[in-house]
Amino acid sequence: MSGHSKWAKIKHKKGAEDAKRGALFTKLSKEVTAAAKEKGGNMDTNFRLRAAVARAREYNMPQSNVENAIKKGTGEIPGIIYENVAFDARLGVVALLIEGLTDNKNRTTAEVRNLLNKNNASLSGAGSSARLFTKKGFLAVDKTKTTEDALIEIALEAGAEDVKTESESFEIYCEPTQLEAVKNALTAKNIDTTEAQVTMIPDPNSVVNIEGNEAKKVLSLIEALEENEDIQNVYANFDISDEEMAKISEQ
């Protein structure tokens, strides 16, 4: 299982999203605003906005918040202007790609650098981490909801590229533009997803296995970065065994 999905899994178990709902809504609003500013407030023609709004709804963000975020992006109501930022970093053998939205790039850069330093990590050359990742649509389905054969047939017919079987879930990968089609095809068959988003998947040849103290340090750094309101996503090219993940989840 990729570092992305394993981290999402442990974060869900710890209830980190619910505990920080205020910060989560701020991040979701930023993404909706940035998407609306980039290509307009029409969800029919703006894929990034549709994806951002869908994610906001998955976390039960109030509709009024969503509508206001869109209006800020289109200029209908005053709002802060956000810009995309990305940082390449490294902690030992693990490469990290850090993405954010900020109204003050200098502040965010200083905060990211400080968090990295505190966790014995550092910024690396521009593009050094980004080149190890590919943007993909990602969906996860609980294994109790369907069979592998049925899921593969539905997903591939809807445009998915690959379906992988993990210990507790099926993972579906597709081109970002096919994410909605695959999700809608599953919904039509009454198959719910536990996760559906555009994400960055590490090149399989770049993935490193980590365990013990090294794994704890990487997960601790990712958690610290994701607590920052300017940071939207953190991707890392690691893998951890299910046994090791179970130990960390219990701590």
DRENSE-619599 format. One line per 4 residues: number of its first residue (from 1); their letters; for each residue x, y, z negated of C-alpha. Coordinates in steps of 0.05 Angstrom, whole numbers, m for minus. Example, Ala and Ser with C-alpha at 12.3 -4.5 7.8 and 13.67 -1.06 7.14 Angstrom:
DRENSE-619599
1	as	246,m90,m156 ~ 273,m21,m143
This chain:
DRENSE-619599
1	msgh	0,0,0 ~ 27,69,17 ~ 49,118,m36 ~ m8,163,m14
5	skwa	m63,114,m30 ~ m30,87,m93 ~ m22,157,m121 ~ m95,173,m105
9	kikh	m116,109,m140 ~ m78,122,m205 ~ m100,195,m205 ~ m173,173,m199
13	kkga	m165,124,m257 ~ m136,177,m302 ~ m194,224,m286 ~ m146,279,m266
17	edak	m194,308,m215 ~ m251,314,m264 ~ m207,342,m319 ~ m183,396,m273
21	rgal	m248,409,m235 ~ m239,484,m238 ~ m171,480,m205 ~ m196,429,m155
25	ftkl	m253,475,m133 ~ m204,531,m124 ~ m162,488,m78 ~ m222,464,m39
29	skev	m247,536,m31 ~ m179,558,m5 ~ m180,504,48 ~ m250,521,71
33	taaa	m232,595,75 ~ m168,582,113 ~ m204,536,162 ~ m259,587,175
37	kekg	m208,642,185 ~ m168,600,234 ~ m224,578,282 ~ m288,610,258
41	gnmd	m346,590,213 ~ m383,544,262 ~ m373,473,237 ~ m397,444,303
45	tnfr	m335,472,338 ~ m285,475,280 ~ m260,405,261 ~ m215,430,205
49	lraa	m274,467,174 ~ m319,405,179 ~ m266,363,145 ~ m256,415,90
53	vara	m330,422,76 ~ m340,346,76 ~ m285,339,24 ~ m315,395,m18
57	reyn	m382,359,m17 ~ m350,293,m37 ~ m327,328,m101 ~ m396,359,m112
61	mpqs	m373,430,m102 ~ m435,475,m105 ~ m463,495,m37 ~ m460,568,m56
65	nven	m384,562,m67 ~ m377,529,2 ~ m418,583,36 ~ m379,639,2
69	aikk	m313,608,20 ~ m334,605,94 ~ m357,678,92 ~ m291,699,63
73	gtge	m256,665,120 ~ m299,697,173 ~ m295,765,140 ~ m369,770,123
77	ipgi	m350,783,51 ~ m283,809,24 ~ m233,756,6 ~ m159,741,m4
81	iyen	m119,723,58 ~ m84,656,51 ~ m26,630,92 ~ m2,559,101
85	vafd	64,540,68 ~ 103,475,71 ~ 164,452,33 ~ 211,393,45
89	arlg	239,363,m19 ~ 276,303,m45 ~ 279,265,m111 ~ 332,212,m107
93	vval	316,167,m47 ~ 244,194,m41 ~ 227,248,9 ~ 168,294,m6
97	lieg	127,338,39 ~ 91,392,0 ~ 35,432,32 ~ 0,493,4
101	ltdn	m43,554,16 ~ m21,619,m17 ~ m32,694,m19 ~ 40,704,m41
105	knrt	92,660,m7 ~ 150,686,m50 ~ 113,668,m114 ~ 93,599,m91
109	taev	164,584,m66 ~ 193,604,m133 ~ 142,562,m171 ~ 155,501,m127
113	rnll	230,508,m134 ~ 222,514,m210 ~ 179,451,m214 ~ 229,412,m171
117	nknn	287,435,m214 ~ 251,415,m278 ~ 240,345,m250 ~ 311,336,m223
121	asls	289,345,m151 ~ 307,398,m100 ~ 286,430,m35 ~ 317,399,27
125	gags	329,423,98 ~ 269,450,136 ~ 234,392,172 ~ 276,338,139
129	sarl	215,308,104 ~ 162,329,154 ~ 195,288,210 ~ 183,225,169
133	ftkk	107,233,169 ~ 51,230,220 ~ m18,262,213 ~ m73,209,211
137	gfla	m145,200,192 ~ m149,155,130 ~ m209,119,100 ~ m213,70,43
141	vdkt	m269,20,31 ~ m280,m22,m31 ~ m270,m96,m14 ~ m336,m114,m48
145	ktte	m375,m72,3 ~ m362,m113,65 ~ m320,m168,96 ~ m254,m157,131
149	dali	m279,m184,198 ~ m342,m140,197 ~ m302,m78,178 ~ m250,m89,232
153	eial	m303,m97,285 ~ m340,m33,264 ~ m278,9,254 ~ m242,m10,318
157	eaga	m304,m1,360 ~ m311,69,330 ~ m240,88,349 ~ m196,65,290
161	edvk	m125,44,305 ~ m112,m3,247 ~ m144,m36,186 ~ m102,m61,128
165	tese	m122,m104,70 ~ m98,m84,0 ~ m111,m114,m68 ~ m177,m77,m81
169	sfei	m193,m41,m16 ~ m190,m40,59 ~ m151,18,89 ~ m170,46,157
173	ycep	m124,90,199 ~ m143,130,260 ~ m127,194,298 ~ m151,255,259
177	tqle	m203,271,312 ~ m234,202,304 ~ m243,207,228 ~ m315,231,232
181	avkn	m334,178,284 ~ m306,122,242 ~ m338,148,178 ~ m405,156,213
185	alta	m401,86,242 ~ m389,57,172 ~ m446,99,142 ~ m493,73,196
189	knid	m478,3,170 ~ m488,24,97 ~ m414,19,82 ~ m391,74,36
193	ttea	m319,100,35 ~ m282,115,m29 ~ m237,163,9 ~ m240,195,78
197	qvtm	m192,250,97 ~ m138,274,144 ~ m72,259,112 ~ 2,248,127
201	ipdp	26,176,132 ~ 100,160,124 ~ 138,124,180 ~ 141,51,157
205	nsvv	216,50,170 ~ 226,108,122 ~ 187,79,63 ~ 229,62,1
209	nieg	210,16,m57 ~ 214,46,m126 ~ 200,19,m196 ~ 211,32,m270
213	neak	239,100,m290 ~ 248,121,m218 ~ 174,109,m204 ~ 153,147,m266
217	kvls	196,207,m246 ~ 166,210,m176 ~ 94,205,m201 ~ 107,256,m255
221	liea	135,305,m204 ~ 76,295,m157 ~ 27,307,m214 ~ 64,371,m235
225	leen	62,397,m164 ~ m12,381,m154 ~ m29,419,m217 ~ m6,483,m183
229	ediq	m67,518,m152 ~ m27,538,m90 ~ m9,466,m73 ~ m60,429,m31
233	nvya	m25,363,m16 ~ 38,325,m35 ~ 61,267,8 ~ 119,220,m8
237	nfdi	150,160,29 ~ 150,110,m28 ~ 119,43,m44 ~ 106,12,m112
241	sdee	85,m59,m127 ~ 15,m71,m155 ~ 47,m100,m218 ~ 89,m38,m228
245	maki	30,8,m215 ~ m11,m29,m266 ~ 43,m17,m319 ~ 44,58,m303
249	seq	m32,62,m303 ~ m34,35,m374 ~ 16,87,m401
